[in-house]
Amino acid sequence: MECDKTHVNQMFGGLENVIYTVESYDITNTNPEEIDDVGRPHGIGRKNKTRFQFLLNPKFLLFTISVLIVIQGMFFSYFVGIVYTLEKRYAVYSTISGFILIAGELSPILLGGIIGYFSQKSHRPRIIGLCMVVSAIGCFVCTLPYFIHGPGLHLLISSIDKNSTYDLCGVNKREDYYCSSKTYQSTALKLEVIILFLGSMLKGVGYIGTFIIGIPLVDDNAKKKDSPVYIGVTLACKLLGPALGFMLASFCIKFYEDPGYMAKTFRQIALNPILVCHTFGITLRLVSVIGYMTLMSKYMEVQFHQTASGASFFSGLTIVLSMVLGILAGSVVIRKVRPQPRSLLAYILSTETLSLVLLLIVMFISCAPPKIAGLTKSRERIELNQPCNDHCNCSTRVFHPVCGYDVESTEQITFFSPCFAGCQSINLSSKILFQEAQSYSSCSCLETNSEVTSDETATTGYCESYCNMFVPYIVLCALGKIIYSTGSAGNQLVPLRCVDPKDKGVALGLKGAVVSLFAFLPAPVIFGFLADDACTVWEEECGSRGNCWLYDLDKFRYNLHGASFGFFLAGSLFDLGVFLLAPRMKDLYDDEKDKMETIF
């Protein structure tokens, strides 16, 4: 390859220009066949030398990585948004669905550090593309249970055809008959869990491409003074994806259905005190954030009586988008103010402290729990079977609440289903294609209310109760997310600036493995267990326990917010260690060389 005189002079004109990259491109990691006659990599293919050269710039790279991050985030939040529906569809409890959610973190744990190391010596854009192909295959695998078994029509009690029967007193099949029939297929449910687990695991490969390889690639191609904005955009997209995923879930729920050197590098990074404190801190806080977001839709449903669609909508649009605004605002401020490491970390600690205060306040926001027939005084369990419905042969296979006047308390109370209310007749309203149940009559567990009806009648749904605490809950949650997120871009700079530039990929790879192993992996299981611990009524079918239908709302509230507060506080203590070690950090903003790095 020939260089003109200008290039030669620039290469040898002075010590400050000894290291010079031809036309701002580093071709040392590019195959000779991919270099054109002026030293630039080809655009696409060996024949198209100039057609796509305009794409070889940091902004387009940022755009591409951002789009991939959005798509990656959409899958996770969409899965979180529909997980409660999947629990009801396949009759699994929250701990099992938590294991399905964490399957996506196994791939970064097993492969993140290794691929992060070798990507520094390979063609990184191609590795990213390969990772996203594997992730796409995982998404398609997750759709297989629907095509194998079809929609869960047995859950649509309010919309059934004339050949079906309502859950009325005395008309249900006995449990032993049902369990011995071909209708019950317990082994099939295990297949769905395995398929979803495998698909989620394949999907996790995309995380390696977008975050472990993609973010260092973006940072290598941006000037250090612009790096906070670039990193902020990627973090905003990391939250924009979940927002879109939650909105999609809200829409869909409406429709039912060199090894020695490598070891030395790893050891150096593992002994870096700033990186260690930062990694442990963000890991513990992510346990808090991920666990809370996993249960947030379910919590809105049961605590504030929101629909599944509404809960997913507010989880994504209100909460996640507020984090996007916080990240973008924080990135711009860091770009303009350029605070020194200790000042930046002090601000991050202050945002975390305010977030903890708001989390404590939110813990005490609640609605009065609905009055459920059979609820014990201790509120620890519900006895659905009463003398008035003992002859009805009721089951908990499907939850269909009805409201009526209790025969004992003579006040409005919610029953688990028309069967448990002792109802024997049904009043239908004609609708296109379906018959929708509006009320039930001849209910042996209900008192006649002469002001409303002359018969023992129950109406579909929970008994009406007024609660205006949902809006304050949403506002405070959104405010806490905005405050905390303004420091996220600065926090992301820590692992990029506390190690040598050549080790950034390995550092983020190891960090990603630790975060996946100790945050993404256990968080859904831990918080799923806490949700199950607050359950008072389980689905029971043929002696097997399925999903939870009713919760002790106070216990659920304290379990969720108490655990989230504890993990978040522990993570902030590690950030205090980063703050104390801040003087050791390298300069956050000034470029080491006044040049553009390669995108390869």
C-alpha positions as CSV (number, residue, x, y, z in Angstrom):
1,M,0.0,0.0,0.0
2,E,1.4,3.4,-1.0
3,C,1.0,6.6,1.1
4,D,1.3,10.1,-0.3
5,K,3.8,12.7,1.1
6,T,1.3,14.3,3.3
7,H,0.7,11.0,5.1
8,V,4.4,10.4,5.5
9,N,5.1,13.8,6.9
10,Q,2.3,13.4,9.4
11,M,3.6,10.0,10.4
12,F,7.2,11.2,11.1
13,G,6.7,15.0,11.6
14,G,7.0,14.8,15.4
15,L,6.6,12.6,18.4
16,E,3.1,13.9,18.9
17,N,2.1,12.4,15.5
18,V,4.2,9.2,15.6
19,I,1.1,7.1,15.9
20,Y,-1.1,8.2,13.1
21,T,-4.0,6.3,11.5
22,V,-4.4,6.7,7.7
23,E,-7.5,9.0,7.1
24,S,-8.5,8.4,10.8
25,Y,-9.0,4.6,10.2
26,D,-7.1,1.9,12.0
27,I,-6.7,-1.0,9.6
28,T,-4.6,-3.2,11.8
29,N,-7.5,-5.4,12.7
30,T,-9.0,-5.4,9.2
31,N,-8.3,-8.2,6.6
32,P,-6.1,-7.1,3.7
33,E,-8.8,-8.1,1.2
34,E,-11.1,-5.5,2.8
35,I,-8.8,-2.6,2.3
36,D,-9.1,-0.3,-0.7
37,D,-6.4,1.6,-2.5
38,V,-6.3,4.5,0.0
39,G,-6.4,2.3,3.1
40,R,-10.1,2.4,3.9
41,P,-12.2,-0.6,4.6
42,H,-14.8,-1.5,2.0
43,G,-18.4,-0.5,2.7
44,I,-20.2,-3.8,2.0
45,G,-18.4,-6.6,0.1
46,R,-15.2,-6.5,-1.9
47,K,-16.8,-4.9,-5.0
48,N,-18.5,-2.0,-3.4
49,K,-15.6,0.2,-2.4
50,T,-17.2,3.5,-2.1
51,R,-21.0,3.1,-2.2
52,F,-21.4,2.6,1.6
53,Q,-18.4,4.6,2.9
54,F,-20.7,7.3,4.2
55,L,-22.0,4.8,6.8
56,L,-18.5,4.5,8.3
57,N,-18.9,7.2,11.0
58,P,-19.6,7.1,14.7
59,K,-23.1,8.6,14.5
60,F,-24.4,5.8,12.2
61,L,-22.6,3.3,14.4
62,L,-24.5,4.8,17.4
63,F,-27.7,4.6,15.6
64,T,-27.3,1.0,14.6
65,I,-26.3,-0.1,18.1
66,S,-29.2,1.9,19.6
67,V,-31.7,0.2,17.3
68,L,-30.4,-3.2,18.4
69,I,-30.6,-2.2,22.1
70,V,-34.2,-1.1,21.6
71,I,-35.1,-4.4,20.0
72,Q,-33.3,-6.4,22.7
73,G,-35.0,-4.5,25.4
74,M,-38.5,-4.9,23.9
75,F,-38.3,-8.6,24.2
76,F,-37.5,-8.6,27.9
77,S,-40.2,-6.1,28.9
78,Y,-42.8,-7.7,26.6
79,F,-42.1,-11.0,28.4
80,V,-42.4,-9.3,31.8
81,G,-45.6,-7.6,30.7
82,I,-47.3,-10.9,29.7
83,V,-45.7,-13.2,32.3
84,Y,-48.7,-13.0,34.6
85,T,-50.9,-14.0,31.7
86,L,-48.5,-16.9,30.9
87,E,-48.8,-18.0,34.5
88,K,-52.6,-18.2,34.2
89,R,-52.4,-19.8,30.7
90,Y,-50.0,-22.6,31.7
91,A,-50.9,-22.8,35.4
92,V,-47.4,-22.1,36.8
93,Y,-46.5,-20.1,39.9
94,S,-44.3,-17.0,40.0
95,T,-41.1,-18.8,41.0
96,I,-41.3,-20.9,37.8
97,S,-41.9,-17.9,35.6
98,G,-39.0,-16.2,37.4
99,F,-36.7,-19.1,36.2
100,I,-37.9,-18.6,32.7
101,L,-37.1,-14.9,32.9
102,I,-33.5,-15.5,34.2
103,A,-32.7,-18.0,31.4
104,G,-31.7,-15.1,29.2
105,E,-28.9,-14.2,31.6
106,L,-27.2,-17.6,31.3
107,S,-25.7,-16.7,28.0
108,P,-23.8,-13.6,29.2
109,I,-22.7,-15.5,32.3
110,L,-21.2,-18.4,30.3
111,L,-19.9,-16.5,27.2
112,G,-19.8,-12.8,28.1
113,G,-16.2,-12.5,29.4
114,I,-14.7,-14.8,26.8
115,I,-16.4,-13.2,23.8
116,G,-15.7,-9.7,25.3
117,Y,-11.9,-10.6,25.3
118,F,-11.7,-12.1,21.9
119,S,-13.9,-9.4,20.3
120,Q,-11.0,-7.0,20.9
121,K,-9.0,-9.0,18.4
122,S,-11.8,-9.7,15.9
123,H,-14.2,-8.0,13.6
124,R,-16.6,-6.7,16.2
125,P,-19.5,-5.6,13.9
126,R,-19.7,-9.2,12.5
127,I,-19.8,-10.7,16.0
128,I,-22.6,-8.3,17.0
129,G,-24.6,-9.3,13.9
130,L,-24.1,-13.0,14.7
131,C,-25.3,-12.5,18.2
132,M,-28.4,-10.8,17.1
133,V,-29.2,-13.6,14.7
134,V,-29.0,-16.1,17.5
135,S,-31.2,-13.8,19.6
136,A,-33.8,-13.6,16.9
137,I,-33.9,-17.4,16.7
138,G,-34.6,-17.5,20.5
139,C,-37.5,-15.1,20.0
140,F,-39.1,-17.4,17.4
141,V,-38.5,-20.4,19.7
142,C,-40.5,-18.6,22.4
143,T,-43.6,-18.5,20.1
144,L,-43.7,-22.3,19.7
145,P,-45.9,-23.1,22.7
146,Y,-48.8,-21.1,21.1
147,F,-48.5,-23.0,17.8
148,I,-48.3,-26.3,19.7
149,H,-51.2,-25.9,22.0
150,G,-53.1,-22.9,20.7
151,P,-54.9,-20.2,22.8
152,G,-56.1,-20.7,26.3
153,L,-59.8,-20.5,25.6
154,H,-60.6,-22.1,29.0
155,L,-59.7,-18.8,30.7
156,L,-62.3,-16.7,28.7
157,I,-65.2,-17.2,31.0
158,S,-66.8,-13.9,30.0
159,S,-66.7,-14.9,26.3
160,I,-67.7,-18.5,25.6
161,D,-69.9,-20.3,23.2
162,K,-73.2,-22.1,23.7
163,N,-71.5,-25.5,24.0
164,S,-69.6,-24.4,27.2
165,T,-70.8,-24.2,30.7
166,Y,-70.4,-21.4,33.3
167,D,-68.8,-22.0,36.6
168,L,-72.2,-22.4,38.4
169,C,-73.2,-24.3,41.4
170,G,-74.0,-28.0,40.8
171,V,-73.1,-28.1,37.1
172,N,-69.3,-28.6,37.3
173,K,-67.7,-32.0,36.7
174,R,-66.3,-33.5,39.8
175,E,-62.5,-33.2,40.2
176,D,-61.8,-36.9,40.0
177,Y,-63.7,-37.2,36.7
178,Y,-61.9,-34.3,35.2
179,C,-58.5,-35.5,36.3
180,S,-59.1,-38.9,34.8
181,S,-60.3,-37.5,31.5
182,K,-58.2,-36.6,28.4
183,T,-58.9,-33.0,29.0
184,Y,-56.3,-32.8,31.7
185,Q,-52.7,-32.8,30.3
186,S,-50.2,-32.1,33.1
187,T,-47.2,-33.3,31.2
188,A,-47.7,-30.8,28.4
189,L,-47.2,-27.9,30.7
190,K,-43.6,-29.0,31.4
191,L,-42.9,-28.8,27.6
192,E,-43.9,-25.1,27.5
193,V,-41.6,-24.3,30.4
194,I,-38.7,-26.0,28.7
195,I,-39.4,-24.3,25.3
196,L,-39.7,-20.9,26.9
197,F,-36.6,-21.4,29.0
198,L,-34.5,-22.4,25.9
199,G,-35.8,-19.5,23.8
200,S,-35.1,-17.0,26.6
201,M,-31.6,-18.5,26.9
202,L,-30.9,-18.0,23.1
203,K,-32.3,-14.5,23.3
204,G,-29.7,-13.6,25.9
205,V,-26.9,-13.9,23.3
206,G,-28.1,-10.6,22.0
207,Y,-27.0,-8.9,25.2
208,I,-23.4,-9.9,24.5
209,G,-23.6,-8.3,21.1
210,T,-25.3,-5.0,22.1
211,F,-23.7,-4.3,25.5
212,I,-20.5,-6.3,26.0
213,I,-19.3,-5.6,22.5
214,G,-21.5,-2.7,21.2
215,I,-21.0,-0.2,23.9
216,P,-17.1,-0.4,23.9
217,L,-17.3,-0.1,20.1
218,V,-19.3,3.1,20.4
219,D,-16.9,4.5,23.1
220,D,-13.9,3.7,21.0
221,N,-15.3,5.7,18.1
222,A,-16.4,8.8,20.0
223,K,-14.3,11.6,21.4
224,K,-14.0,11.4,25.1
225,K,-15.8,14.8,25.5
226,D,-18.7,13.4,23.5
227,S,-18.7,10.0,25.2
228,P,-21.2,10.9,28.0
229,V,-23.8,11.8,25.4
230,Y,-23.1,8.7,23.3
231,I,-23.3,6.5,26.4
232,G,-26.5,8.3,27.5
233,V,-28.2,7.7,24.2
234,T,-27.4,3.9,24.5
235,L,-28.8,3.9,28.0
236,A,-31.9,5.8,27.0
237,C,-32.4,3.2,24.2
238,K,-31.9,0.5,26.8
239,L,-35.0,1.9,28.6
240,L,-36.9,2.9,25.4
241,G,-36.9,-0.7,24.4
242,P,-38.7,-1.9,27.6
243,A,-41.1,1.0,27.3
244,L,-42.1,-0.1,23.8
245,G,-42.2,-3.7,24.9
246,F,-44.6,-2.9,27.8
247,M,-46.8,-0.9,25.4
248,L,-46.8,-3.9,22.9
249,A,-47.7,-6.2,25.8
250,S,-50.5,-3.9,26.8
251,F,-51.9,-4.0,23.3
252,C,-51.5,-7.8,22.9
253,I,-53.0,-8.6,26.2
254,K,-56.2,-7.1,25.0
255,F,-56.3,-10.0,22.5
256,Y,-56.3,-13.4,24.2
257,E,-53.8,-14.8,22.8
258,D,-4.2,-16.0,24.1
259,P,-5.0,-17.8,27.2
260,G,-2.0,-16.8,29.4
261,Y,-2.4,-13.1,28.5
262,M,-6.1,-13.4,28.8
263,A,-5.8,-14.8,32.4
264,K,-3.4,-12.0,33.3
265,T,-5.8,-9.4,31.9
266,F,-8.7,-10.9,33.8
267,R,-6.7,-10.9,37.0
268,Q,-5.8,-7.2,36.7
269,I,-9.4,-6.2,36.1
270,A,-10.7,-8.4,38.9
271,L,-8.3,-6.7,41.3
272,N,-9.3,-3.1,40.3
273,P,-10.9,-1.7,43.4
274,I,-13.0,0.9,41.6
275,L,-14.4,-1.6,39.1
276,V,-15.1,-4.1,41.9
277,C,-17.0,-1.6,44.0
278,H,-18.9,-0.3,41.0
279,T,-19.8,-3.8,39.8
280,F,-21.1,-4.9,43.2
281,G,-23.0,-1.7,43.6
282,I,-24.8,-1.8,40.3
283,T,-25.4,-5.5,40.7
284,L,-27.3,-5.0,44.0
285,R,-29.2,-2.0,42.7
286,L,-30.2,-4.0,39.5
287,V,-31.6,-6.8,41.7
288,S,-33.8,-4.1,43.2
289,V,-34.8,-2.5,39.9
290,I,-35.3,-5.7,37.9
291,G,-37.2,-7.4,40.7
292,Y,-39.5,-4.4,41.2
293,M,-40.1,-4.1,37.4
294,T,-40.8,-7.8,37.1
295,L,-43.7,-7.6,39.7
296,M,-44.8,-4.0,39.0
297,S,-47.6,-4.9,36.5
298,K,-48.9,-7.7,38.8
299,Y,-48.7,-5.3,41.8
300,M,-50.8,-2.7,39.9
301,E,-53.4,-5.3,39.0
302,V,-53.9,-6.7,42.5
303,Q,-53.2,-3.5,44.6
304,F,-54.9,-0.8,42.6
305,H,-57.4,-3.1,40.7
306,Q,-56.0,-2.2,37.3
307,T,-56.6,-4.4,34.2
308,A,-53.7,-6.4,32.8
309,S,-53.6,-4.2,29.8
310,G,-53.6,-1.0,31.9
311,A,-50.9,-2.3,34.2
312,S,-48.6,-3.0,31.3
313,F,-49.3,0.3,29.7
314,F,-48.5,2.4,32.8
315,S,-45.5,0.2,33.7
316,G,-43.9,1.0,30.3
317,L,-45.2,4.4,29.3
318,T,-45.1,6.2,32.7
319,I,-42.1,4.5,34.5
320,V,-39.7,3.5,31.8
321,L,-40.1,6.6,29.7
322,S,-39.4,8.7,32.8
323,M,-36.1,6.9,33.1
324,V,-35.3,7.7,29.4
325,L,-35.9,11.4,30.1
326,G,-33.7,11.2,33.2
327,I,-30.8,9.6,31.3
328,L,-30.9,12.0,28.4
329,A,-31.1,15.0,30.7
330,G,-28.2,13.7,32.9
331,S,-26.1,13.0,29.8
332,V,-26.5,16.5,28.4
333,V,-25.7,18.1,31.8
334,I,-22.5,16.0,32.1
335,R,-21.6,17.0,28.5
336,K,-22.0,20.7,29.4
337,V,-20.7,20.8,33.0
338,R,-18.1,18.1,32.8
339,P,-17.8,17.5,36.6
340,Q,-14.7,15.9,38.0
341,P,-14.9,12.3,39.2
342,R,-15.6,13.0,42.8
343,S,-18.2,15.6,42.1
344,L,-19.9,13.3,39.6
345,L,-20.0,10.4,42.1
346,A,-21.3,12.7,44.8
347,Y,-24.2,13.6,42.6
348,I,-24.9,10.0,41.8
349,L,-25.0,9.2,45.6
350,S,-27.4,12.0,46.1
351,T,-29.8,10.7,43.4
352,E,-29.7,7.3,45.0
353,T,-30.5,8.7,48.4
354,L,-33.5,10.6,47.1
355,S,-34.7,7.5,45.3
356,L,-34.6,5.5,48.5
357,V,-36.6,8.1,50.3
358,L,-39.3,8.0,47.6
359,L,-39.3,4.2,47.6
360,L,-40.1,4.3,51.4
361,I,-43.0,6.7,50.8
362,V,-44.4,4.6,48.0
363,M,-44.4,1.6,50.3
364,F,-47.1,3.1,52.4
365,I,-49.4,4.0,49.4
366,S,-52.2,1.5,49.0
367,C,-55.9,0.9,48.5
368,A,-58.1,-0.9,51.0
369,P,-58.1,-4.6,50.2
370,P,-61.4,-5.9,48.7
371,K,-63.7,-7.9,51.0
372,I,-63.4,-11.5,50.0
373,A,-65.8,-14.1,51.1
374,G,-64.1,-16.6,53.4
375,L,-61.2,-14.3,54.4
376,T,-59.9,-15.1,57.9
377,K,-59.4,-12.4,60.5
378,S,-55.6,-12.9,60.2
379,R,-55.9,-12.3,56.4
380,E,-53.4,-15.1,56.0
381,R,-55.7,-17.5,54.1
382,I,-59.1,-17.7,52.5
383,E,-61.6,-20.5,53.2
384,L,-63.6,-20.6,50.0
385,N,-65.7,-23.6,50.9
386,Q,-68.6,-22.6,53.2
387,P,-71.7,-24.4,54.3
388,C,-73.8,-22.5,51.8
389,N,-71.8,-23.8,48.8
390,D,-70.7,-27.2,50.1
391,H,-73.1,-29.0,47.7
392,C,-71.7,-27.1,44.6
393,N,-68.5,-29.1,44.0
394,C,-66.6,-25.9,43.2
395,S,-63.0,-25.7,42.0
396,T,-60.3,-23.0,41.8
397,R,-59.3,-23.8,38.2
398,V,-60.6,-20.4,37.0
399,F,-60.9,-17.1,38.9
400,H,-64.2,-15.3,38.0
401,P,-65.1,-12.8,40.8
402,V,-68.7,-11.8,41.5
403,C,-70.2,-9.3,43.9
404,G,-73.3,-9.8,46.1
405,Y,-74.7,-9.3,49.6
406,D,-73.3,-11.8,51.9
407,V,-75.9,-13.9,53.8
408,E,-74.0,-13.6,57.1
409,S,-72.7,-10.0,57.1
410,T,-75.5,-8.5,55.0
411,E,-72.9,-6.3,53.2
412,Q,-71.5,-6.4,49.7
413,I,-68.7,-8.9,49.4
414,T,-66.7,-10.4,46.5
415,F,-66.9,-14.2,45.9
416,F,-64.2,-16.2,44.1
417,S,-66.7,-17.4,41.4
418,P,-70.4,-17.8,40.9
419,C,-70.1,-21.4,42.1
420,F,-68.6,-20.3,45.4
421,A,-71.5,-17.8,45.7
422,G,-73.9,-20.8,45.3
423,C,-75.4,-19.3,42.1
424,Q,-77.5,-21.7,40.0
425,S,-78.8,-19.4,37.2
426,I,-77.3,-16.9,34.8
427,N,-78.5,-13.8,33.1
428,L,-76.9,-13.1,29.7
429,S,-76.6,-10.1,27.5
430,S,-76.6,-10.7,23.8
431,K,-73.4,-9.7,22.0
432,I,-72.0,-10.4,18.6
433,L,-70.5,-13.9,18.4
434,F,-70.6,-14.4,22.2
435,Q,-72.9,-14.4,25.2
436,E,-71.5,-12.3,28.1
437,A,-72.6,-13.0,31.6
438,Q,-73.8,-9.9,33.5
439,S,-75.4,-11.3,36.6
440,Y,-76.2,-14.6,38.4
441,S,-79.2,-15.5,40.4
442,S,-80.5,-18.1,42.9
443,C,-77.3,-17.8,44.9
444,S,-77.5,-19.7,48.2
445,C,-74.7,-17.7,49.8
446,L,-76.2,-14.3,49.1
447,E,-78.8,-12.2,51.0
448,T,-81.8,-10.7,49.2
449,N,-81.4,-6.9,48.8
450,S,-84.9,-5.5,48.4
451,E,-83.6,-2.1,47.2
452,V,-81.9,-3.7,44.3
453,T,-83.5,-7.0,43.4
454,S,-86.0,-9.5,44.9
455,D,-83.7,-12.4,44.2
456,E,-80.3,-13.5,45.6
457,T,-78.3,-11.9,42.7
458,A,-74.5,-11.6,42.1
459,T,-73.0,-9.3,39.5
460,T,-69.8,-9.9,37.5
461,G,-66.6,-8.4,38.8
462,Y,-65.3,-7.1,42.1
463,C,-67.5,-5.1,44.4
464,E,-67.0,-1.4,43.7
465,S,-64.6,0.3,46.0
466,Y,-63.2,3.9,45.7
467,C,-59.5,4.4,45.7
468,N,-57.6,7.5,44.5
469,M,-54.1,6.4,45.4
470,F,-53.1,5.0,42.0
471,V,-52.1,8.4,40.5
472,P,-49.9,9.4,43.5
473,Y,-48.2,6.0,43.3
474,I,-47.5,6.5,39.6
475,V,-46.3,10.1,40.0
476,L,-43.9,9.2,42.8
477,C,-42.5,6.2,41.0
478,A,-41.9,8.2,37.9
479,L,-40.3,11.0,39.9
480,G,-38.0,8.5,41.6
481,K,-37.0,7.0,38.3
482,I,-36.2,10.4,36.8
483,I,-34.0,11.4,39.7
484,Y,-32.1,8.1,39.8
485,S,-31.7,8.0,36.0
486,T,-30.0,11.4,35.8
487,G,-26.9,9.8,37.3
488,S,-26.9,6.6,35.1
489,A,-24.8,8.0,32.3
490,G,-22.2,9.2,34.7
491,N,-22.2,5.8,36.4
492,Q,-21.7,4.1,33.1
493,L,-18.5,6.0,32.6
494,V,-16.9,4.4,35.6
495,P,-16.0,1.0,34.1
496,L,-14.9,2.7,30.9
497,R,-12.5,5.1,32.6
498,C,-11.1,3.1,35.5
499,V,-9.3,0.6,33.2
500,D,-6.8,0.8,30.3
501,P,-8.6,1.5,27.0
502,K,-7.5,-1.8,25.6
503,D,-9.2,-3.6,28.5
504,K,-12.6,-2.0,28.2
505,G,-14.1,-4.9,26.4
506,V,-12.9,-7.4,28.9
507,A,-14.0,-5.2,31.8
508,L,-17.5,-4.8,30.5
509,G,-17.5,-8.6,29.7
510,L,-16.7,-9.5,33.3
511,K,-19.0,-6.9,34.6
512,G,-21.8,-8.2,32.4
513,A,-21.1,-11.8,33.6
514,V,-21.3,-10.7,37.3
515,V,-24.4,-8.6,36.8
516,S,-26.1,-11.4,34.9
517,L,-25.1,-14.1,37.5
518,F,-26.0,-12.1,40.6
519,A,-28.6,-9.6,39.4
520,F,-30.5,-10.6,36.2
521,L,-30.4,-14.3,37.2
522,P,-31.6,-14.3,40.8
523,A,-33.8,-11.1,40.8
524,P,-36.9,-12.6,39.2
525,V,-36.7,-15.7,41.3
526,I,-36.2,-13.8,44.6
527,F,-39.1,-11.4,43.9
528,G,-41.2,-14.2,42.5
529,F,-40.7,-16.1,45.7
530,L,-41.7,-13.0,47.7
531,A,-44.9,-12.7,45.6
532,D,-45.8,-16.4,46.1
533,D,-45.2,-15.9,49.8
534,A,-48.1,-13.4,49.9
535,C,-50.5,-15.7,48.1
536,T,-53.7,-16.7,49.8
537,V,-55.6,-18.6,47.1
538,W,-53.8,-20.9,44.6
539,E,-55.1,-22.6,41.5
540,E,-55.4,-26.3,42.3
541,E,-56.0,-28.9,39.7
542,C,-55.8,-32.6,40.2
543,G,-53.7,-32.2,43.3
544,S,-51.1,-29.9,41.6
545,R,-50.7,-26.2,42.5
546,G,-50.7,-23.7,39.7
547,N,-50.7,-19.9,39.6
548,C,-51.9,-17.6,42.4
549,W,-55.3,-16.0,42.1
550,L,-55.5,-13.9,45.3
551,Y,-52.9,-12.2,47.4
552,D,-52.6,-10.7,50.9
553,L,-52.1,-7.2,49.6
554,D,-50.4,-5.8,52.7
555,K,-47.9,-8.6,52.8
556,F,-47.3,-8.3,49.0
557,R,-46.7,-4.6,49.4
558,Y,-44.2,-4.9,52.2
559,N,-42.4,-7.8,50.6
560,L,-42.0,-6.0,47.3
561,H,-40.9,-2.6,48.6
562,G,-38.9,-3.9,51.6
563,A,-36.7,-6.2,49.5
564,S,-36.3,-3.5,46.8
565,F,-35.2,-1.0,49.4
566,G,-32.8,-3.4,51.0
567,F,-31.0,-4.3,47.8
568,F,-30.9,-0.7,46.6
569,L,-29.4,0.5,49.9
570,A,-26.7,-2.2,49.8
571,G,-25.7,-1.2,46.3
572,S,-25.5,2.5,47.3
573,L,-23.0,1.6,50.0
574,F,-20.7,0.2,47.4
575,D,-21.1,3.4,45.4
576,L,-19.8,5.2,48.5
577,G,-16.6,3.1,48.1
578,V,-16.3,4.3,44.5
579,F,-16.7,7.9,45.7
580,L,-13.9,7.4,48.1
581,L,-11.6,5.9,45.4
582,A,-12.6,8.5,42.8
583,P,-9.2,10.4,42.8
584,R,-7.6,7.2,41.3
585,M,-9.8,7.5,38.1
586,K,-8.4,8.7,34.8
587,D,-9.7,11.9,33.2
588,L,-13.3,11.4,32.2
589,Y,-13.5,13.7,29.2
590,D,-10.1,14.7,27.5
591,D,-9.1,12.6,24.5
592,E,-5.7,10.9,24.8
593,K,-5.2,11.5,21.1
594,D,-6.9,14.2,19.0
595,K,-8.1,11.7,16.4
596,M,-11.0,9.5,15.6
597,E,-10.7,5.8,16.5
598,T,-11.6,3.0,14.1
599,I,-15.0,1.5,14.0
600,F,-13.4,-1.9,13.6
